[in-house]
Amino acid sequence: MPDPSAKPTKRTFAAPTGTRDLYPLELARRRWIEDKWRKVAVRHGFDEIDGPTFEHTELYTAKSGDGIVGEIFSTFSGKDPDAVKEMGARLAAGERGAIAPYALRPEFTPTLARMFAARGGQFPKPCKWFWQGPCYRAERPQRGRLREFWQWNCDILGSDSAISDAELLAVCIDLLASCGLRPGQVQVRLNDRSIAGIILAEVGIPNEQYSQVLDLLDRRSKLSAEEFAWQAGKLGVGREQVEAVVGYFDQLATAGFERVMSEMFPGDDTDQIVTDRMYELSNRLDDAGLAEWWKFDPTIVRGLAYYTGMVFEVIVDGERAVAGGGRYDNLIETFGGPPTPAVGFGMGDVVLSLVLQDKGLMPSDKQIAADLGLRPNAFVISNGQPESDAAVGPMLAALRRKGMHARRSYKSTKNVGKLLQDAAASGARYAVIIESATEVTLKDMDANTQDKGPASELLARIKP
């Protein structure tokens, strides 16, 4: 029998690597970002949706291939003992790529595509949806990249016009501006992925290799020239082709859009469609007063295979990507829906939060509390007399019934000065010092003024 007097063994646990413990102040900062996301999306006419935190693993492999298995957190139901047993046997046999039936979502776009494919016919077109919530990626954590993070997605489905592209970019830019960022600090780098396709065709790269080569081009800035050439060789792309592709992109990096399309790819019908589309998009952005926020950058290709046209990344200080997205006109169809043009982007809270903190743009904790409605309306204090002590609870209840956010101190001290310090620390708008059953002192914490008088009269000043 266990000894009931024995002390339990102490164990300590840290949060899993790549995750965050968010205490009240840290969580308030993230809630502030979420609040910005939601208000900006609603202001631009987007409706909020949500979906499950985990999906069938095949939902992700169907879109991105088996390579994504190494980036997802796999899971399965403990209520299915056969599946658990089978998975254990496969792993014991060394099948490190063994795929569990479910996966925590690494991104939301496949869920959105599945949802629209199922019921998209019931909604008017274009359909403007936004989502925000947690995502999970099993990758090496580093500054600005965690294994669990919050993401904001905005998508426009059912329209292939440049109007939709411009509206999507406008909501993204509005969010940046509402956070205090300015065009000199952040820039939308815009391209059409078709241009990269034209380049790959020019140098003779087979169509079936486009997605792999584009993924490699997307990672080019993170690789040395030798590593880039070696990985290209692994894909079966010759050195001459690699050098030709790099040469084109180096030329494009210093050329404007007009020169790229008129000098490098003249005359072809496909080129003209891309040219017209980009011109219309640029004109709409400029007409919306967003000319300073964006720049044509033909080196932006985005690595994900499902992008089909316009792509963009939001770059801060010339190097850090805060958001990215583009047009994915074929994805809904691959999930069983009708042919549906679509465009969307995603923005994570981790990098955005770091950028705002680095630039001194994250509001003070007091301002965040006020913005989110977390600031107490009143902080109730007793003057230390028994009659006043007894009145604290009833007064709190009465204020709360009127819709007030009311707090109190739980310290045993009778020192009113120290209790007022607690009121100030809470960020309360008013401190209510109970003087008697019918009288209070109301202290305006912002103006640092106070009045003493009938409770019924002074408490009426406090508004929810």
N, C-alpha and C positions, 0 to 999 in steps of 0.2 A: 504494500500500500504506500502511496506517496505520503511523504511527511508534510502535514498541513502547515507546519511551522517553517518549512524551508522557503527561502526567498526565491522568487522566480528569476530565471536567467535573463539578464538585460540584453536586448538587441537593439541596435540602431540601424536605421535605413536612410539612405539618401534618395532623392528623386532620380529616376532613371536618366542616364546620360542623354543629353539632347532635349530635355524637357525643362519646364520652369515651375517653381512654386510661386504662385502669385498671391502675396499678402494684400491686405486692403488697398494700400497706396499703389502697388504695382498693378493690381487688377483694375483700379480706377483709371489708370493711364491707358490700359488696353481698351476698356469700355469707352473711353473718350474717342479713341480711334474708330471703334466700331460704330459709335454714334455719328461720327463724321461720315463714315461710309454709307450708313443707312440714310441719313438726311440728304446727302448729295444724290444718291441713287433715286430716292423718291422724288426729289426736286426735278430730276430729268425724266420722270415718267416711267421708271422701272418698278415692277412688282416683285415682292420678295417670295422666294420659294425655299424649300428645304427638302432633304432626302436623308436616307440612312447613313450612319457613320461607317458601316461596312457594307460591302457588296460582294457578289460572286466574283471570284478571282478572274474568271473568264471575261468579265466586263472590261478589265484593264488589259489583259493579254490580247483580246480581240482588237483593241485600238492601237496598242503600242508594241505588240509582240511579246515573246517570252522574255526579252531582255529586261522588262520592267519588274520581273519577279524579284530580282536582287534589290529593288528599291522599295518593296512593299512589306508591311507587317502582315504576315499570313496568320489566319486563325481558323478555328473550326468549332463546332458546337460540342461541348462536353456531354451533351445528351445523346450523342451518336457514338457509342463505344466502339463500333466497328471502324468508323473513320479514324478515331484516335489510335486504335490498334494498328491500322494500316499505315498511317502516317509515321508512327513510331518505328515500324518495321522498315519502311523505306529509308528513313533517316539513318537507322542502324546499319543499313546496307550501304551507306555512303552516298545516297542520292541527295546531295546538298541542294539540288534544284527542285526537290520535291515540292509540289504546289498544294497547299491546303485549299479547301473549297471556298473559303471566304478570305477577304483582305480588308484591312482598314483603308479607307480612301486616301490615296496619295494626292488626289486632285478631285475637283467636282465636275469637270466637263463631261466625263463619261456618264455620270448620274444624270446630269441635265439632258444629255442626248437620249438616254434611255427613257426618261420621263416624257420628253417631247415626242419621241417616236410612238409612245403608248397613247398619248392623248392630245397631241399637238393640233389635230384637226378640230378640236373644240374651241380653240382660241383664235382671236382675230390676228391678222398678219399686218405689219410685223409684230412679233411677240417680244416684249422687252422684260427680261427677268434679271434679278440680282440675287445673290446668295452670299452669306458669310458664315464661317464656322471653322472647326478644326480639321486639319489634314495631317497625315502621318507619312513620313518618308524614312526608310531605313538607310540613311546615308551618314557619312562622317560629319559630326557637328563641327561648326566653325562659326566665327563671328558673322552674324546675319543669316545663319542657316542652322535650323534646329530640326530635330526629328518630329516634334509636334509643334505646330504653328497655326495661327488663324489666317484665313485667306478671305478676300473679297473678290467675287466674280460678277461681272456685268456682261450680259449677252443679248444680242438682238437676232432673232430667228425669223426666217421667212421673208427676208429682203436681201437682194443682191446689189442694191444701189449704193452709190458713193454717199448718199444722204445718211445711210445707216452707219457707214464707216466714220463719217464726220461726227455723228451724234455719239458714237461710242468713245471716240477720242476726246470729245468735249466733256463727257462726264468724268473721264480720267483726269483731265487737266483741271477741271473744277475742283476735284478733291485735293489736288496738289496745291492749288491757290488757296483753298479754304484752310489748309494747314499752315499757311504763311510762306510757302515756297514761291520763288520768283523765277522767271525765265532764265536769268543768269546763273541760277543754281541747279536747275533741272531742265532736261530737254527730252522731248519725244523724238526718238530716232525712227524714221518711217521709211518703209521700202515696200516693194511688191515682190513676193517670192517668185513670181513668174520670171523676173529678170535673172535670178540665179539659175532657173531652169533653162533659160535661153543660153546662158554662159556654158552650162554643162553640156548642152546639145552641141554648141559651137566647138568644144574641144573633144567631142566624140565619146562622152561618158554614156553608157547605156541607160535607158529610162529606168530599168529595175534597180539601178544603183543610186538613183537620185536621193532617196530619203537618207541613206547611209552617208553619202557624201555631204549632204546638207547638214546632217547632224555633226559631222566632223568640222565643216566650215564654221558652224555655230560655236565650236569649242576652240577655234583657231587661236584666239587671243590668249588662251590659257596654256598653249603648247609652244615648245621651242620649234624652230624650223625643222630640226632633225626628227623630233617626235611626230610632228604633223606629217612629214613625208613618210615616216615609217608606218604610221597608222593608215595613211592613204594606200600604201603598198599592200597592207593586210586586206584592204577592200578590193584589191585587184586593179587599182588605178595606177597607171604608169607614171614615172617621174616627169616625163614631158607633159603629160596631161595635168599633173599637179602644178607644175611651174606655170602652165598656161592659165589654169584657173586662178592661181595666186596673182599672176600678172594682171588678169582682168580686174580682180578685186582691188588690187593696189591702184589701178587707174581709176576705178570707180570711186575710190575713197576720196579722191581729190577733184572729182568732176561733179558738176551740177546735174540735176535731173534732165534738163533739156539737152545737154551735150551727150549724156549717156545714151538717150534714146535716139537722137538724131544722127550722131556720128558712129556709134558702135553697133546699133541694130536698126538700120534704116529699112523702110519699105515693106517689111513683112506684116501680114494682117494681124498676127498675134502681137507683134510689137506695137502696132497702132492701137489695139484694144487696151493694152497695158498703159500706153502713153495717155490715151484719152481718159482712162479711169483715174490715173494719178493726177492729171491736170484738174479734173473736176473735183477730186478730193482736196487738193491743195487750195483751189479757189474757195471751196466751202469753208475750209478752216480759216482762211484769211478773212472771208466775209464775216465770220463769227468772232473776229477780233483775236484770233489765236496765232497770228503769224509769228510772234516772237517765241512761241512755245515749242515749235517743231522744226525739224531739219530732215531733209532727204538724206538717207544713209544706205546706199545699196549693199553694204556689207552686213546688214541685219538680215538674217535668214530664218532664225528660230529653228531649233533642232527637231521639234516634234513633227512626226510624219504627216499629221492630218491637216496642216496648214496648206491653203491653196492659192492665196492671193496676197492682199495687203497684210503686212506684218509690222510690228513695232515693239520697241522697248523704251521704257522711261529710264534715262540714265542721269545719275546725280554726280556732279563733279567729274564728268567725263569717264567714269569707270563703273560705278555701282548701279546695278539694275534694280529699280524699285517695283516695276510692273512690266508685264509683257503680254502680248496677245496677237490676234490677227483673225483672218477670215478662214473658216473651215467649212466649205460648202458641200462636202461629201460625207461628213461624219454622221449626221442623223440617219442617212440612208443605210449606212453600215450596221446600224442598230435596229433595223427593221422598219424604219419610218419612211415616209415619202421623200423624194428629193427635196431638200430644204437648205437653201443658202443660209449661212449663219456667220456671225462675227462676234468675238468676245475677248475679254482679257481677265487676268488675275493679278491681284496685288496682295502681298503678305504683310502681316503686322510687324514682323521682326525687323526687317530692313527699314521700313518706314519709321518705326519707332527710333531706331538708332540714328537715322538721318536727322530727324527732328531734334533729338537730344544733342547731337553733334553741332547742330546749327543754332542751338538755343531757342528753338521754336516750340518745344514741348511746354505747355502752360504750367504754371505753378500748381501744386496740389490743391490750393485753395480755389484757384480759378477752375480747375477740372471739376471739383466738387460742385461749384456753382453751375457750371455748364451742364452737368449731368443731373442736377436737382438733388444732389446728395448733401448740400449744405443744410445743417439744422436751422430751423426757424427760431427755435428758442432753446436755451439751456437753463433749467430750473435749479435754483440754489436756495437752501434754507439759511436764515440768518443765525442759526444755531440754537434758537429757542425751541423747546419741546413742541409748542403749538405749531411753529413753522415746519419743524421736522415732519410732523404728522400730515401736513398739507401738501408735501412734495408729490406723493403718489397720486392723490386725487387731481392735482393741477396738471400733472403729466397726462393723465387719462382724459381730462377735459380738453386739453389742447389737441391731443391726437384724434379725438372724436370730431374735431373741427377741421381735420385734414392737415394738421401741423406735423412737421418733423421735429419732435421734442426729445431732448436728452437730459440726463442728470449725471452727477458724479456718484460713485459708489465708495468714495473714500470716507474714512471715519472722522477726518478733520472737520472742525467747526470754523476754521479760518476762512473767512469770506474771500480774502485776497487770493489765497491759493485756489479756491474753487473758481474764482473768476479766471485764473490762469488756465484751468481746465476748459472753461467755456471758450476762451480764446483759441486754445489748441484744437478744439473740435471744429472751429470755423463758424460757430453759431452767429446768426445775424443779431440776435438779442440775448441778453442774460436777464432772467427774471429772478430777482431776489425776494423771497417771501418774507415779509416783515410781520404779518399777522394774518388772521383768518380773512381779513377784508382788504389788506393793503399790501402793495408790492413796490419795489424799486425796479424800473425797467431801464436797462442799460443798453444803449445803442452801441454795439461793438465796432461798427464802422466809423461812426462820427465821434466815438468816445465821449458821449454825453449821456446823462441819465435824468429820469424824472421819478418822483415818489408820489404815490397817490392811490386812489381806489383801484383795486385789481380789475373790476369790471370795465373801467374806463381805459386803463393803460394796456390791458391785454388785447383790446380791440384794435390796437395799432399793428399787431402782428398778423401778417397775411400769409396764407399758405402759397 
